[in-house]
Amino acid sequence: MIETPRLILRTPEPQDLDWQLEWLNTPAVMRFLGGEARPPEAVAAGLAYNAACMAKSEPAFWTVTLREGGAIIGKCGLSRIEEEPAPTLIKGGIQIGWSLAEPFWRQGLASEAAQAVLGREFRTHNEPEIWAQTSDSNVASTRMMARLGLNRCPDLCYFDPDYPPADNPTIVYRIGRAEWAGQ
């Protein structure tokens, strides 16, 4: 479990599925994550995969809840970069990501969760760097990455055919352990 002033990030649980289907699997939330809601089986498989990864201390997404009242608001965490067109330098590396339900946008909650995840990863694991990926069309995430101290890596940007032209190229960001130490 990870705690922040306003949030608790906890291991995903099977009962999170209904909430994810209703609140995260929406056109607004999925807009920059492939553009379409995913089939319920795919959402269930993702939830189970994250729980299994977490049980093995591998990169995974935490369920993000409000400290006050315990309501689920989204997920935030880490995953391995497995996209086929990704540059060789970043493949297999760890990336950070987040998804919050629309009612919780623009409140600094995603930044708070991401800062906690980055801090935990750099303090407890030996990762030299963490990556992030988005497109310039995702203005909110690009701003958040800058606030988190991630640096844009123009030489690593790439075209991902799984995303529409408006969401290409994929922009790659990076933060190293040394840069994070100052935060």
N, C-alpha and C positions, 0 to 999 in steps of 0.2 A: 504494500500500500504506500502511496505517496500523498502527503498532505501539504496544502498551501493555505494561505489565509482564508480563501473562499471555497476551496475545492478539496475533494478526496478522489484520488485516482485509485481504482481497485481492479482486481482481477475480473475479467469478464465472466459472467455466469449465464447458464442456459436461459434463465428467465429474462435476460436482457434482449432476447430475440424479438419479442413482440414490440418492444419500444423501438429498437433499431428499424424494424420494418415500417413502423408508423412515422417516425421522426427523422431518421437519417436517410432512408431510401426514397427520398422525394426529389422531384425535378430540381428544386432550388439547391438542395444540398449536393446532389450528384452533378450539378452543372459543370464543375471543373474536375470531376472524377470519372470521366467517361461519358457523361451527358445523359444517361438514362438510368432509371431505377433498375435494380438487378432482380432477377428471379428470387423468390423467397429461399429456395434451396441454396443459392449462391451466398446469400446473406448468412444463412445458418451455417454453412461450411466455413465462411470467414470467421464467424464468432467462435466456432469450435476450434479452428486452427489457431486463433489467438490464444485461447485458453490453454491449448496443448503447448504452444511455444512458451507461454509464461510459466507453465509447470516445469519446463526444462531450462528455465532461465535464458531463453533465446529471445531475440527482439520480437516484441509484440505490442499490441495496442491495449491500453488500459481503458476501462469504462470510467468516464468522468462524471462525477456527481457533485451536487452542491453540498458544501459542508452543513449549511443550515437547511434542514428539511430532508436531505438525502436524495432529492430528485436527480434522475439521470439527465445529463444535458448533451452528452456526446462521447467521443472517444479521441484519444491522443496517444501516440506511441511511436514505436520504431519498427522498421521492417528492412529486410534485405532488398537491395536493388536487383531486380531480376528481369527488367524490361529488355527484350531482345535487342532493340536498336540502341540501347544505352552505350556510351563509350566504355571501352574495356577498363579504363582507369577506375570507374566507379562501380562496375558490376560486382556484385557480392558485398559491396559496402553497405553501411547502415544509413538509412534515411529516416528523418522524422516526418510525421504527418499528423493531421488532425481533421476532425469533422464534428461540428456542433450543430444541433438542431437550430433552425432559423430563429426562434424566439430568443436565443442566447447570443446572437451575433452582436458585434459592436459594443461589447461590454468589457473587453480585455480578458475575458475568460479563456479564450484559446491561447493567448499569449502566456497567461499565468500557468496553464497546464503544460504548454510546450517548454517554458523555462524550467519547470520542475522536472520534466522528463530529461531534458538536456543535462541539467545539473546532476541528476541521479546517474545517468549513463557515464558522464565524465568522472564522477566521484567513485563509482563502484566497478567500472569495467576499464579495460585497457585500450579502448578505441582511440586512435590518434585523431580521428575526424568524424564528423557526422554531416551527411548531405541532406539536401532538400530539393524537391523538384516541383515546378509549376509552369505556367505560361504567363506571358505578360498580360493576357486577358484577365487573369485572376488577380486583380489589383489589390484586393484585401490581403491575400496571402503574400504577394510580393512585398507589401508594406510591412507585414508582420515579420517576414524573414529578415528584413533590414533591422527592425526593432530588436530582434533576437540576436543580432550580431553576425548573421550569416552573410557571406560575401558571394556575389554573383561571379560565376566562372564562365565567361563568354566562350572560351575555347572548348568547353564541354557540352554546349547546347546541341540538341539533336532533334531531328524530325521523328515523331512517333505516329505511325499510321493508325494506331488505335484511337487517336484523337482527331477531331475535325480541324480543318485548316485554320480556323480562327483561334484555336488553342495550340498552335505550333509556331515556332519550335518549342520544345520542352527546354525550359531554362533551369540550369543546374546551379545550386548554391552550396556553400561549404562553410563549416566552422570547425576549427581545430581545438584541441585541448588547451593549447597555449592562449588562444583568443578568448576561450570561455573562462579561463582562470581569472580574468580581470572583471568578471561580472558578478 
